């Protein structure tokens, strides 16, 4: 049975918005037609469901930590990243049933918030059952870290976890430049398959740059506390991006957070790596560092931006629309740009743009109803999921 959905505006994303348009949707969720109002009159279509607001495709969350969902409201805000990491390590341990229940609730929250696909960071296999029973599409990034520790056992465990996620999609990725040794980067490259997509936390805090450039600061203190000696990469005068990006395989890769990324960094990165995406997680940046990237730098034809929620340890909700609203309110990013970041760009990165990310005939992207003011201002982060 077909449904006909209409609103004040339809935003297909890959084509121009349509005033009072109609989307024809099969009971499978597949879009079978996108019609202008006059076409529905000509075809004498009846039973149109009319909504106040704007219809947009389902959102794509390219960076989440489902495994940290049980830490909701457990970690204070604005501690800075090194202190936040310490709290994660100190509080992360919990009974499997507690973690699974929290992940299941987080998965349902994302569904209700109009998210259709997720790039999820995992350090273990615990989230597989939640993902298998979810209606969301998941790609799992099996995250590894290791300072001067032997790399072989780390990569062996990661390979076991990655392969155990089958038939779900998974790939092995480095955590961050400050937590992955040069040797471990080499092991990751050797075990990266041609079809894998990659992810790494990038320039999330000023302390990261200080550590690589001068060998000082909060990360030096963290290394001392862990009894880990600094390496030749720390104190070189060059920042963390210039350390890690040449070590990343040439596969499609996502740089996450980018809170302290400069134009010079963007120029270097786009010249160094030909298949990069840049993920912004503004609400987590505010939660941890009380800072936001210079987002205007990323409005650049060379760059594809995606959005992420990070985890419930570092956010008040898992909502891509809430991330869009923050960027619009604090950085004045136009709605049309934000919508591309929230939909088609994320779908392209995850390799699922044949089904998700835009309203096009043959796709099953989901249909969300949101509220926009006349000036294309997001009125609230409430989402009504219609399909």
Secondary structure, DSSP 8 states (H G I E B T S, - for coil): --EEEEEEEEE-SSS--EET-EEEE-TTS-EEEEE-HHHHHHTT---EEEEEEEEEE-EEEEEE-GGGGGGTTTS-SS--HHHHHHHHHHH----HHHHHHHHHHHHHHHHHTTEEEEEEEESSSTTHHHHHH-SSEEEEEEEE-BSSS-HHHHHHHHHHHHHHTTTSEEEEEE-BGGGB-HHHHHHHHHT--TT--EEEEES-SHHHHHHHHHS-SHHHHHHHHHT----TTTTSSS-HHHHHGGGS-SS-EEEEE-TT--HHHHHHHHHH-SSEEEEE-HHHHHHHTS----GGGG-STT--EEE--B-TTS-S---HHHHHHHHHHHH---HHHHHHHHTHHHHHHHT-TTTSSS--TT----EEEE-B-TTS-B--S--EE--
